[in-house]
Amino acid sequence: MADDGSAQSTTIWPLPKFHFEVKWDTNVMSFQEVSGLDVQSEEIKYRHGDSKDFSVIKMPGLKKVGNVTMKKGIFKADNGFWVWFNDIKMNTIKRVPVTISLLDEAGAPTMVWTLANAWPTKITGTDLKAEGNEVAVESIEIVHEGLTISNG
């Protein structure tokens, strides 16, 4: 009898990256693409003067997080990005938590990235082409003060 795969464990296969959800504070928004979910530790090079090795020691330094870019289609009368961006005045912008969840087949979060104190730094509108037939897509780049990752 042929194996139909029903007896296989669900932990064998990696998750597809096309089923995800983004929450801005408490609002759920739909996006086509999310990129920039990276964390890096800067290296500190050190060598003390009486070291017998003629090389440096490398130690972990400050953590550095990148900006996150999100892209979505433009809808009629949807200017939420611009409203949030126009609120930037002398450090009085409302900083919000942003949660990005990778979902399984049932829609439950399996991997969750949480951005602390996020706010927009750049909005890029769509390009316009008279001969094109693509969907109009805008993007927003947000900065944040920390990225935490958890499994759902």
JORA-V410630 format. One line per field, one symbol per residue. phi: phi as a letter, one per 30 degrees, with the letter a starting at -180 (. if undefined). psi: psi as a letter, one per 20 degrees, with the letter a starting at -180 (. if undefined). A space follows every 50 residues. Layout:
phi->???
psi->???
This chain:
phi->.ddcidddddcdcdddcccbbbccicdcbcbdabbjdbbbcdcccbbddc dddcacccbdcddbcddccbbaddcdicbdedddddddbhicddcbdccc bdcdddiddcbbcccchdadcabcdddcbdcdbdddbcbbcbcaclbcbb cd
psi->pqpiihiqqiihpqqqjinrqppodippqpqhqpqkmqqqpqqppqpqhk piplrrppqpbqqpqrqpppqrqpqpkokhghgghiioolkjqopqqppp ppqahijqphpppppplqqphpporqqpphjrkrqppqqppqqrjqpqpq p.
